[in-house]
Amino acid sequence: MDGPRSDVGRWGGNPWQPPTTPSPEPEPEPERRSRRGGRSFWARCCGCCSCRNRADDDWGPEPHRDRGSGSGRRRPDSRGSDSRRPGSRASGVNAAGDGTIREGMLVVTGVDLLSSRSDQNRREHHTDEFEYDELIIRRGQPFHMVLHFSRPYESSDRVALELLIGNNPEVGKGTHVIIPVGKGGSGGWKAQVTKASGQNLNLRVHTSPNAIIGKFQFTVRTHSEAGEFQLPFDPHNEIYILFNPWCPEDIVYVDHEDWRQEYVLNESGRIYYGTEAQIGERTWNYGQFDHGVLDACLYILDRRGMPYGGRGDPVSVSRVISAMVNSLDDNGVLIGNWSGDYSRGTNPSAWVGSVEILLSYLRTGYSVPYGQCWVFAGVTTTVLRCLGLATRTVTNFNSAHDTDTSLTMDIYFDENMKPLEHLNHDSVWNFHVWNDCWMKRPDLPSGFDGWQVVDATPQETSSGIFCCGPCSVESIKNGLVYMKYDTPFIFAEVNSDKVYWQRQDDGSFKIVYVEEKAIGTLIVTKAVGSNMQDDVTHIYKHPEGTILPASSTLQTQRPRRTASLLSVTFYTGVTGPVFKESKKEVVLAPGATERVSMPVAYKEYRPQIVDQGSMLLNVSGHVKENGQVLAKQHTFRLRTPDLSLTLLGAAVVGQECEVQIVFKNPLPVTLTNVVFRLEGSGLQRPKILNVGDIGGNETVTLHQKFVPVRPGPRQLIASLDSPQLSQVHGVIQVDVAPAPGGGGFFSNAGGNSPLGETIPMASRGGA
């Protein structure tokens, strides 16, 4: 990687400052050039633009301009008389464009895209969970529609379907698709008549497995002896097209149904954090089917100005997403903050899912404060699953941040084995969270298909942009660091050696200890079909070989001097000052061991504690006779309490139900400005609850009502955050019964006030 190093994890980072003016909503311009070196972001970020779906047809006028963005947004403009203006479903234009309907013309009086959740299209395309009324389909798979005409369809009539996306639709770029009915189209597009009955025409439409993804405008044109007619554009007839892991011809195809259920359709998951010896887990609401989330995902591509011709290539799309989920370079979704000061935004530990973040970005255009690695990864999983890519959230414990790609983590100490922080630029994160997404890699030699790492946390630049991946896991496992994208950096995250250096009396440095198994010690993700951990270390690394001991076993009794230094540490490996130190001399017989303890009281660490409650223990030993030195670091974390959630009564679609949340403050101090967050796909839109202060060791109970909007097993997730205590979560599974009489039920599901809702406690009590 090249370019300047980021300040991720640096002590005392700067908190976000709000912009003075709103970020504009740009219109994607494929030909726009960047001011940096004359190359666009797209050209710098990706060299694999895929412009497929080069359908062509010889009938119809040239494509018109200003078709609106991929997310369906149109900007006001002045259009000439030849422009196709939206109108009522019963009106249209003839070839002359004057709107005259001549006798005998085949007029399209209506279109039924069979877009409801219960219809065949949505069920067969696995999009029936999307809280949208529009048709949502997956590419490479046929769908059905019904055209309604003013008269019966005759064999001499010519009918064509048209799909358009972007500001300047072109047939050659796949942004203007013309599908003649009854004729074989190019690139896999075609439309067949399945039934002609009276004035209705039933069609089966085949889409290309390489189609551009996005939101298309749809129209129908007819040609008869009486003239040509075109159905006006109607927002109700817009069609979303997504990647298709169920289609063998799509390069994102996944050949395991249980994987597709987990990595595409599952709306919640587990994210792991902490240390390898003390693994914590939290439930995350991905919410990829919530209303507005799909538009937010397409808006991200629009906001970057990604050319529409490249939006059919998952390699290109995933790389852009890795750049746009963070705010650096491009005013993307999330602002990273590792400073510990979150007063101008939300503590990263307080988020319970992606929906609130993505809808805020869509609604305001502002980057959302704040995120850290698991938040970036959670949002990335939501976006890629929503667009149709099989994606999972992966945690690497003891993850190296190698700033110079030396493949070693160098840690420097002075003569007394105290860390020299001004020299310790490399860092070992207690954990780091990224994403795997599944696809073929036609841009690489054979053998590198399958899981690809995508990392949206802004650590280092790639081609001058803060993005990372997609990088083949197979190339990481085999050390093929020349494979694109960003393999050297990710390889170092899981394979580096940890080298301890001690400063000598003459100012030089000497290696005193090497840990060869200290990096990438455990890589886990949520298991398929359960909430258990799945150890995937073996797909990233070959089994570790046998490591010989660094020194021979002591054969004589020798005195040793031990020193223990305790400091707080961010999970990124950045440490605070040492707040407790202990030294002790011991005499060990050959093969003997002795336990050395260092009690630490709450009053000693309370003023020092930082995010995640992590602490770093530096232990060193010195043999008096021969000067032999041993050094070791150990990271551990303080466990935080959980929220207890209880459902009060049965949950039925469309009927109000209630959840009880109980929390006991484990600290002897008052928690001030306490905020609860509540979120659950199909249950509760993101909601913020301000509850005020909670006294030391106090137990509080609150009740919250919500209305389920979709049936089935659901996860309701809650968090608590205050300046004194964070990283407090709880989850409950809610089995929602269908509404009496069946059918879908969609609403805002409780809504959410941007400033939060102040609520009284249901009860308060002591310990």
HUHUFEN-V696095 format. One record per backbone hydrogen bond with DSSP energy under -1.0 kcal/mol. CO is the residue of the C=O (numbers start at 1). NH is the residue of the N-H. E is the energy in kcal/mol with one decimal. If there is no record, write none. Layout:
BEGIN
co=CO nh=NH e=E
co=CO nh=NH e=E
END
This chain:
BEGIN
co=7 nh=10 e=-2.1
co=24 nh=26 e=-1.0
co=29 nh=32 e=-2.0
co=35 nh=37 e=-1.0
co=36 nh=39 e=-1.5
co=40 nh=44 e=-2.3
co=41 nh=45 e=-3.2
co=42 nh=46 e=-2.6
co=53 nh=55 e=-1.5
co=69 nh=72 e=-1.8
co=70 nh=215 e=-1.4
co=73 nh=69 e=-2.6
co=80 nh=83 e=-1.8
co=88 nh=91 e=-1.1
co=93 nh=230 e=-2.0
co=94 nh=97 e=-1.5
co=102 nh=105 e=-1.8
co=105 nh=107 e=-1.3
co=107 nh=150 e=-1.6
co=110 nh=148 e=-2.7
co=112 nh=146 e=-2.4
co=116 nh=119 e=-1.6
co=119 nh=123 e=-1.7
co=120 nh=124 e=-2.7
co=121 nh=125 e=-2.0
co=122 nh=127 e=-2.6
co=123 nh=126 e=-1.1
co=127 nh=130 e=-1.1
co=130 nh=132 e=-1.9
co=135 nh=240 e=-2.7
co=137 nh=242 e=-2.1
co=143 nh=205 e=-3.3
co=145 nh=203 e=-2.9
co=146 nh=112 e=-2.9
co=147 nh=201 e=-2.5
co=148 nh=109 e=-2.5
co=148 nh=110 e=-1.4
co=154 nh=157 e=-1.7
co=158 nh=223 e=-2.7
co=159 nh=181 e=-2.9
co=160 nh=221 e=-2.8
co=161 nh=179 e=-3.1
co=162 nh=219 e=-2.0
co=163 nh=177 e=-3.1
co=164 nh=217 e=-3.0
co=167 nh=66 e=-2.4
co=170 nh=175 e=-1.6
co=170 nh=176 e=-1.2
co=171 nh=174 e=-1.3
co=175 nh=165 e=-2.1
co=177 nh=163 e=-2.3
co=179 nh=161 e=-2.4
co=180 nh=183 e=-1.4
co=186 nh=189 e=-1.4
co=190 nh=206 e=-3.5
co=191 nh=182 e=-3.3
co=192 nh=204 e=-2.7
co=195 nh=202 e=-3.5
co=197 nh=200 e=-2.3
co=199 nh=149 e=-3.2
co=200 nh=197 e=-2.0
co=201 nh=147 e=-2.8
co=202 nh=194 e=-2.6
co=202 nh=195 e=-1.3
co=203 nh=145 e=-1.8
co=204 nh=192 e=-2.6
co=205 nh=143 e=-2.3
co=206 nh=190 e=-1.6
co=208 nh=211 e=-1.5
co=214 nh=241 e=-2.7
co=216 nh=239 e=-2.4
co=217 nh=164 e=-2.1
co=219 nh=162 e=-2.5
co=220 nh=231 e=-3.1
co=221 nh=160 e=-2.7
co=222 nh=229 e=-2.3
co=223 nh=158 e=-2.5
co=224 nh=227 e=-1.4
co=227 nh=224 e=-2.0
co=229 nh=222 e=-2.9
co=230 nh=93 e=-1.4
co=234 nh=237 e=-2.2
co=235 nh=238 e=-1.4
co=239 nh=216 e=-3.5
co=240 nh=137 e=-2.7
co=241 nh=214 e=-2.1
co=242 nh=139 e=-2.9
co=244 nh=247 e=-1.5
co=245 nh=254 e=-2.5
co=247 nh=250 e=-1.6
co=250 nh=253 e=-1.9
co=251 nh=440 e=-2.5
co=256 nh=260 e=-2.1
co=257 nh=261 e=-2.4
co=258 nh=262 e=-1.8
co=259 nh=263 e=-3.6
co=260 nh=264 e=-1.6
co=260 nh=265 e=-1.6
co=263 nh=391 e=-2.2
co=267 nh=286 e=-1.6
co=267 nh=287 e=-1.8
co=269 nh=284 e=-3.0
co=271 nh=282 e=-2.0
co=273 nh=280 e=-3.1
co=278 nh=275 e=-1.6
co=280 nh=273 e=-2.4
co=282 nh=271 e=-2.8
co=284 nh=269 e=-1.8
co=285 nh=354 e=-2.4
co=287 nh=290 e=-1.5
co=289 nh=131 e=-2.6
co=290 nh=293 e=-1.8
co=292 nh=296 e=-1.9
co=293 nh=297 e=-2.3
co=294 nh=298 e=-2.1
co=295 nh=299 e=-2.3
co=296 nh=300 e=-1.6
co=297 nh=301 e=-1.1
co=298 nh=302 e=-2.3
co=299 nh=303 e=-3.3
co=300 nh=304 e=-1.5
co=301 nh=306 e=-2.1
co=307 nh=310 e=-1.4
co=308 nh=311 e=-1.7
co=310 nh=313 e=-1.5
co=311 nh=213 e=-1.1
co=313 nh=317 e=-2.5
co=314 nh=318 e=-2.6
co=315 nh=319 e=-1.6
co=316 nh=320 e=-2.1
co=317 nh=321 e=-2.4
co=318 nh=322 e=-2.0
co=319 nh=323 e=-1.1
co=320 nh=324 e=-2.4
co=321 nh=325 e=-2.0
co=324 nh=333 e=-2.7
co=325 nh=334 e=-2.2
co=327 nh=331 e=-1.7
co=328 nh=330 e=-1.0
co=333 nh=368 e=-3.6
co=334 nh=327 e=-2.0
co=335 nh=371 e=-2.3
co=342 nh=345 e=-1.9
co=347 nh=350 e=-2.4
co=352 nh=285 e=-2.2
co=354 nh=358 e=-2.7
co=355 nh=359 e=-2.7
co=356 nh=360 e=-1.6
co=357 nh=361 e=-2.0
co=358 nh=362 e=-2.4
co=359 nh=363 e=-2.4
co=360 nh=364 e=-2.5
co=361 nh=365 e=-1.9
co=368 nh=335 e=-2.6
co=369 nh=346 e=-1.3
co=371 nh=337 e=-1.7
co=372 nh=375 e=-1.3
co=372 nh=376 e=-2.3
co=373 nh=377 e=-2.5
co=374 nh=378 e=-2.2
co=375 nh=379 e=-2.4
co=376 nh=380 e=-2.2
co=377 nh=381 e=-2.4
co=378 nh=382 e=-1.9
co=379 nh=383 e=-2.5
co=380 nh=384 e=-2.6
co=381 nh=385 e=-2.5
co=382 nh=386 e=-2.5
co=383 nh=387 e=-1.9
co=384 nh=389 e=-3.1
co=387 nh=243 e=-2.5
co=390 nh=438 e=-2.3
co=392 nh=436 e=-2.1
co=394 nh=434 e=-2.6
co=395 nh=524 e=-2.4
co=396 nh=432 e=-1.7
co=398 nh=520 e=-2.9
co=399 nh=429 e=-3.2
co=401 nh=427 e=-1.2
co=407 nh=497 e=-1.4
co=409 nh=499 e=-2.7
co=411 nh=501 e=-3.2
co=412 nh=420 e=-2.7
co=413 nh=503 e=-2.2
co=414 nh=417 e=-2.0
co=418 nh=414 e=-2.3
co=420 nh=423 e=-2.0
co=423 nh=425 e=-1.8
co=427 nh=401 e=-2.8
co=429 nh=399 e=-1.9
co=430 nh=398 e=-2.2
co=432 nh=396 e=-3.2
co=434 nh=394 e=-2.7
co=435 nh=454 e=-2.6
co=436 nh=392 e=-2.5
co=437 nh=452 e=-2.1
co=439 nh=450 e=-1.9
co=441 nh=444 e=-2.0
co=450 nh=439 e=-1.8
co=451 nh=473 e=-2.3
co=452 nh=437 e=-2.4
co=453 nh=471 e=-1.7
co=454 nh=435 e=-2.0
co=457 nh=459 e=-1.3
co=459 nh=6 e=-1.6
co=462 nh=465 e=-1.5
co=465 nh=462 e=-3.5
co=465 nh=467 e=-1.9
co=468 nh=455 e=-2.1
co=471 nh=453 e=-3.3
co=472 nh=476 e=-1.5
co=473 nh=477 e=-2.6
co=474 nh=478 e=-1.6
co=475 nh=480 e=-2.3
co=476 nh=479 e=-1.2
co=479 nh=481 e=-1.8
co=480 nh=483 e=-1.8
co=486 nh=490 e=-1.7
co=487 nh=491 e=-3.0
co=488 nh=492 e=-2.0
co=489 nh=493 e=-1.2
co=491 nh=494 e=-1.0
co=491 nh=495 e=-1.1
co=492 nh=496 e=-1.2
co=493 nh=400 e=-1.5
co=497 nh=409 e=-3.6
co=498 nh=515 e=-3.1
co=499 nh=411 e=-2.9
co=500 nh=512 e=-2.5
co=500 nh=513 e=-1.1
co=501 nh=413 e=-2.2
co=502 nh=510 e=-2.2
co=504 nh=507 e=-1.9
co=508 nh=504 e=-3.7
co=510 nh=502 e=-2.8
co=513 nh=500 e=-3.0
co=515 nh=498 e=-2.7
co=522 nh=397 e=-3.1
co=523 nh=536 e=-2.5
co=524 nh=395 e=-2.9
co=525 nh=534 e=-3.0
co=527 nh=530 e=-1.1
co=532 nh=527 e=-2.9
co=534 nh=525 e=-1.7
co=536 nh=539 e=-1.4
co=537 nh=540 e=-1.3
co=537 nh=541 e=-2.1
co=558 nh=588 e=-1.8
co=559 nh=624 e=-1.2
co=560 nh=586 e=-2.8
co=561 nh=622 e=-1.9
co=562 nh=584 e=-2.3
co=563 nh=620 e=-2.3
co=564 nh=582 e=-2.5
co=565 nh=618 e=-2.7
co=566 nh=579 e=-2.2
co=566 nh=580 e=-1.4
co=567 nh=616 e=-3.3
co=568 nh=576 e=-2.7
co=570 nh=573 e=-2.1
co=571 nh=430 e=-2.7
co=574 nh=570 e=-3.1
co=580 nh=566 e=-2.9
co=582 nh=564 e=-3.2
co=584 nh=562 e=-3.2
co=586 nh=560 e=-3.5
co=588 nh=558 e=-1.6
co=589 nh=592 e=-2.6
co=601 nh=604 e=-1.2
co=601 nh=605 e=-1.5
co=602 nh=606 e=-2.6
co=605 nh=608 e=-1.2
co=605 nh=609 e=-1.6
co=610 nh=613 e=-2.0
co=611 nh=614 e=-1.0
co=613 nh=638 e=-2.2
co=614 nh=569 e=-1.8
co=615 nh=636 e=-2.1
co=616 nh=567 e=-2.2
co=617 nh=634 e=-2.1
co=618 nh=565 e=-2.6
co=619 nh=632 e=-2.4
co=620 nh=563 e=-2.3
co=621 nh=630 e=-2.3
co=622 nh=561 e=-2.5
co=623 nh=627 e=-2.0
co=628 nh=623 e=-2.6
co=630 nh=621 e=-2.9
co=632 nh=619 e=-3.0
co=634 nh=617 e=-3.0
co=636 nh=615 e=-2.8
co=644 nh=662 e=-2.6
co=646 nh=660 e=-3.2
co=651 nh=737 e=-2.7
co=652 nh=655 e=-2.3
co=657 nh=706 e=-2.5
co=658 nh=648 e=-3.0
co=659 nh=704 e=-2.3
co=660 nh=646 e=-2.4
co=661 nh=702 e=-2.4
co=662 nh=644 e=-2.4
co=663 nh=700 e=-2.9
co=667 nh=697 e=-1.9
co=671 nh=694 e=-2.6
co=674 nh=691 e=-2.3
co=675 nh=721 e=-1.9
co=676 nh=689 e=-3.2
co=677 nh=719 e=-1.8
co=678 nh=687 e=-2.3
co=679 nh=717 e=-2.7
co=680 nh=683 e=-2.4
co=680 nh=684 e=-2.6
co=682 nh=709 e=-2.7
co=682 nh=710 e=-1.4
co=684 nh=680 e=-2.2
co=687 nh=678 e=-2.3
co=688 nh=757 e=-2.9
co=689 nh=676 e=-3.1
co=690 nh=759 e=-1.9
co=692 nh=674 e=-3.3
co=694 nh=671 e=-3.4
co=695 nh=698 e=-1.9
co=698 nh=665 e=-3.0
co=699 nh=765 e=-2.2
co=700 nh=663 e=-2.5
co=701 nh=762 e=-2.3
co=701 nh=763 e=-1.7
co=702 nh=661 e=-3.0
co=704 nh=659 e=-2.5
co=706 nh=657 e=-2.9
co=708 nh=654 e=-2.8
co=712 nh=736 e=-2.4
co=714 nh=734 e=-3.1
co=716 nh=732 e=-1.9
co=717 nh=679 e=-2.3
co=718 nh=730 e=-2.1
co=719 nh=677 e=-1.9
co=721 nh=675 e=-2.5
co=725 nh=722 e=-1.7
co=728 nh=720 e=-2.2
co=729 nh=643 e=-2.7
co=730 nh=718 e=-2.8
co=732 nh=716 e=-2.7
co=734 nh=714 e=-2.4
co=736 nh=712 e=-2.7
co=737 nh=653 e=-2.6
co=739 nh=742 e=-3.1
co=748 nh=751 e=-2.0
co=749 nh=685 e=-2.4
co=753 nh=756 e=-1.4
co=757 nh=690 e=-2.6
co=763 nh=701 e=-2.3
co=765 nh=699 e=-3.1
END
